[in-house]
Amino acid sequence: MKAYWIAHVDVTDPQQYQQYTQRAPAAFSQYGGRFLARGGRSEALEGRPTPQRSVVIEFDSYEQALACYRSAEYQEACGHRQGAAQAEVIIVEGVAP
């Protein structure tokens, strides 16, 4: 069953954050992740204010999504995001067709 990585990000240091965005896609690709939404226009209708960036990445399974997050490759990239952005990352399992 597919799983989705949903992230809301507010960038505080665009130059440093660029180091993350240059490295993270390689980890996503290695685990079969496919971007469904990345940045783009958005509007919060309920809850917290609209984040600067919203990202949705599809994986073939919940296990692959977790493995990607926990991988050395992603954690190395994530180190470049620390101090450059506030992020919320949630992995959610899809529904059966």
C-alpha positions in Angstrom: 0.0 0.0 0.0 1.4 3.4 -0.9 2.5 5.9 1.7 2.9 9.7 1.6 5.5 11.9 3.1 3.8 15.2 3.9 6.0 18.2 5.0 5.3 21.8 5.9 8.3 24.0 5.9 9.1 27.6 6.8 12.5 28.5 5.5 14.6 30.9 7.7 17.9 30.8 5.8 17.3 30.2 2.0 21.0 29.9 1.2 21.6 27.1 3.7 18.3 25.5 2.9 19.4 25.2 -0.7 22.1 22.7 0.5 19.2 20.5 1.7 17.2 20.8 -1.4 20.2 19.8 -3.5 20.9 16.7 -1.5 17.5 15.3 -0.3 16.1 14.3 -3.7 18.8 11.7 -4.2 17.6 9.9 -1.0 14.0 10.1 -2.1 14.9 8.7 -5.5 16.9 5.9 -3.9 13.8 4.8 -2.0 11.4 5.2 -4.9 9.9 8.5 -3.7 8.1 10.6 -6.3 7.2 14.3 -5.8 3.5 15.0 -6.1 3.7 18.5 -4.8 6.8 20.6 -4.0 6.4 24.2 -3.1 3.7 25.6 -5.4 0.7 27.7 -4.4 -1.2 26.7 -1.3 -3.7 28.2 1.2 -4.4 27.0 4.8 -8.1 26.8 5.3 -8.0 25.5 8.9 -5.4 25.2 11.5 -2.0 26.9 11.5 -1.1 29.6 9.0 0.0 28.6 5.5 3.6 27.4 5.6 6.0 28.8 3.0 6.4 25.3 1.4 4.3 22.2 1.4 5.7 19.0 0.0 4.0 15.6 -0.8 6.2 12.6 -1.8 4.6 9.3 -2.7 6.4 6.0 -1.9 5.3 2.5 -2.8 5.0 1.5 0.9 5.0 2.8 4.4 8.2 0.9 5.1 10.0 2.5 2.1 9.0 6.0 3.3 10.3 5.3 6.8 13.5 3.7 5.5 14.1 6.8 3.4 13.7 9.1 6.4 15.9 7.0 8.6 18.6 6.5 5.9 22.1 7.9 6.2 21.6 9.7 2.9 18.5 11.6 4.0 19.9 12.3 7.5 23.0 13.8 6.0 20.8 16.1 3.8 18.6 16.8 6.8 21.6 18.2 8.7 21.7 21.0 6.1 18.1 21.8 6.9 18.7 22.2 10.6 19.1 25.9 11.4 17.8 26.9 8.0 14.1 25.9 8.3 11.3 24.9 10.7 9.8 21.7 9.3 6.9 19.3 10.2 7.3 15.9 8.5 4.5 13.2 8.7 4.4 9.9 6.9 0.9 8.6 6.3 -0.2 5.3 4.8 -2.6 5.5 1.9 -5.9 3.7 1.6 -6.5 0.5 -0.3 -7.9 0.9 -3.8 
